[in-house]
Amino acid sequence: MKVSELKAPKGARKTPKRRGLGSGSGSGKTSGRGHKGSGARTGFRKRPGFEGGQMPLIRRIPKRGFRPFNRTEYQVVNLADIEKIALSGTITPQILQQHGLIKKAARPVKILAGGELSHAVIIQADSFSQTAQEKIAAQGGTVKRLKR
């Protein structure tokens, strides 16, 4: 097979509509643009979201609050969750992911103080609540912040 023998698959090439070829052609005279109005003029382009004069959807729906685009969304783990699965030693985001406490180890993790710990653990995470740090320290454990 040669490059010159290649053909487009059936239906890939569509002949364009030929407009303005007389009234018998079906798209003559105004060439499918109707009579007058902005759509009949050259250079007309409907902006995205335009609804023909009706109040656009973006203006009809209520607006609530503000979410900064550069916010950090943490995956939250409570101390009770760590206690429930009886994790000991060093706890990393990878271990939390293996036990199903977080979805992705690559995303930031925050440890919260919900529940109690019964043993000392070393926890590595991106962020800790103040109370969680105190509870971990009270059991003789340590907190290590990850620098990502």
N, C-alpha and C positions, 0 to 999 in steps of 0.2 A: 504494500500500500504506500502511495506517495502523498505528500501534502496536497498536491493539486487534485487528488482524487477524493479528499475528505468532503463529506456533505453534512450539513446540519440535520439533526433528527427531525422527523415529521412533527410539525406544530411549533417548531422553534422560531421559524421566521413567519411573521404575520404581515401581510400587505397593509400599509396604512390607509386610513379612510381618505379619499380624495374629495375635498370639499370645494364648493363654489363652482361646480361644473354644470350650472343650469338648473332650472326648476324641476326638470324631469329626473334628476339624479337622486333626489331625496334629501340632499344637503346643499342645495343651491341658494342663491340670493343672500340670505343672512349667514350661510355656512354653519348652521347649527347653533348660532349664538343668540337667537331670539331678536327682539326689537329693542333698540336703545338700552339704557341702563349700563351699569359699570361692567357687567359681564360681556357686553357686546364690544367694549373698547379694547384697543390693543394695550398690552402690558398689564392687564387685570390679573390679580392673584388674590384669592380669598385667604385671609390670614387664618392660622390655625385656631380652632375653637369658635369660628364665626358660625352663627346659627340663623342667618337670614333675618336679623333684626330682633329675634326673640332674645330674652335675657340669657346670656351664655351660662352654661353649667358652672363654670369656674366662679362666676359672680353669684350664682344661686345658692351654692352650698355654704354652710356656716364655717367660719374660720376660727380655730381655737388654738391658742398657745403658740409657742415657737420652739423648734428643736434645732440647736446649732449644728451646722453641717460637720464641724470638726470635733464633735463630742466623742468621748470614749465610752463604749458600751461594754460593761463588765459581765462576765458569766458569774453568777452568784452561787456560793457554796456556804451553807451554814455549818457550824461546829457539830450540830446534831447529826448531820448527814455523814460527817467523817466518823463520828462515834458509832452510828448505826452499822456501817460496814466494817467496823473494827480495824481501821487502818492504823498501823504503828510504824515507827521509824521515820524516814524522810518521805514526805508527801509532796509530789510534784504535780504540775498540771497533766502530765502524761498518765500518771497513776489515777488521777481523778477522772480522766477520760476513759480509761480502761474499765473503771467501775461504774460508768454511766452518769457521773455527777455533773459533767460538763460535756458539751458537744465537740468543741475543737480546742486542742491544747495550744494552738498558735494564737488564739484570741485571749485578751486579758482576763484574769481571774481575780475576783475579790472574795475574801473570806469574811463572813459576817458572824456575829456572836449568838445567833439563835441556837439554843441548847447548851449543853455542858459537855466537857471532856473529862474522862476518868483516868487518863494516862498522859504521859509526856510524849509529844510529837514534835518533829521539825517540819514546818510547813513552808513551802516555797510558793509564793504567789505574787501577783503584780500589785495588789493592794489589800489592806486589812482595815477593818473598823477598829476604833480605839478600844472598844469593849472586848473585841475578839482577841486583840493583842494581850490585854490584861488577863483574860481567861486562860490563854495558852501559857503565858508566863507563870500563872498561879499553879499550874500543874507541872511546872518544870520544863516546859517545852520552849522552843525558840522559833522566831519568825524571821524568814529571809525574803527580802523584796527582790523580785526579778527585774533586771534592767534590760528592757527590749527596745 
